[in-house]
Amino acid sequence: MIDSDSLVTLGFVLFLMGFVAVFVSIVLMLFSSADGEKKVRGGGAVIIGPFPIVFGTDIKSVKVLLVLSVILIALTLLISIIFQYL
């Protein structure tokens, strides 16, 4: 059985990794925008239960976000099934 201290530590480490990823991406965007004028592409995904709601500025962004959303949902289901039987 996993103790609560390990789960708290894991949550904190995942939070810090997400924060670092966002910070690094912002710095990279700032450096890439200094090169010249470029088009901005992007999008987002909101997952409510097992249903992803995906939006974006172009079709390539939407496809990537949709694939990532499906992978995230599958991982969530897999982890919940694994922890149910521990």
C-alpha positions in Angstrom: 0.0 0.0 0.0 1.2 3.5 -0.8 1.4 5.8 2.2 0.0 9.3 2.1 3.4 11.0 2.5 4.5 9.4 -0.8 1.4 10.6 -2.6 1.9 14.2 -1.3 5.5 14.1 -2.4 4.5 12.8 -5.8 1.8 15.5 -6.2 4.3 18.2 -5.2 6.9 16.9 -7.7 4.4 16.8 -10.5 3.2 20.3 -9.7 6.8 21.6 -9.8 7.4 19.8 -13.1 4.4 21.4 -14.6 5.5 24.8 -13.3 8.9 24.4 -14.8 7.5 23.2 -18.1 5.3 26.3 -18.4 8.2 28.6 -17.4 10.5 27.0 -20.0 7.9 27.3 -22.7 7.3 31.0 -22.0 11.1 31.6 -22.2 11.3 29.7 -25.4 8.4 31.7 -26.9 10.1 35.0 -26.0 13.3 33.9 -27.7 11.6 32.7 -30.8 9.5 35.9 -31.1 12.7 38.0 -31.1 13.7 36.4 -34.5 11.0 38.2 -36.4 7.3 38.2 -37.1 5.7 34.7 -37.1 2.2 33.3 -37.0 1.0 32.2 -33.7 -0.8 28.8 -33.4 -2.3 27.3 -30.4 -5.2 25.7 -28.8 -6.6 24.1 -25.6 -8.5 21.2 -24.3 -11.0 20.9 -21.5 -11.7 17.4 -20.3 -15.0 16.9 -18.5 -15.3 13.3 -17.4 -14.3 11.1 -20.3 -15.2 13.8 -22.9 -12.6 16.1 -24.3 -13.6 19.5 -25.6 -10.8 20.7 -28.0 -10.3 24.0 -29.6 -7.5 25.6 -31.6 -6.4 28.1 -34.2 -5.7 25.5 -36.9 -6.5 21.9 -37.7 -3.0 20.6 -36.8 -3.2 22.0 -33.3 -6.6 20.5 -32.8 -5.5 17.1 -34.0 -2.5 17.1 -31.6 -4.6 18.2 -28.7 -7.3 15.6 -29.5 -4.7 12.8 -29.5 -3.1 14.0 -26.3 -6.5 14.2 -24.6 -7.4 10.7 -25.6 -4.0 9.5 -24.3 -4.6 11.4 -21.0 -8.1 9.8 -20.6 -6.7 6.3 -21.3 -3.9 6.8 -18.7 -6.4 8.1 -16.2 -8.6 5.1 -16.6 -5.6 2.7 -16.5 -4.3 4.3 -13.3 -7.7 4.2 -11.6 -8.1 0.5 -12.5 -4.6 -0.3 -11.2 -5.2 1.5 -7.9 -8.6 0.0 -7.4 -7.0 -3.5 -7.1 -4.1 -2.5 -4.8 
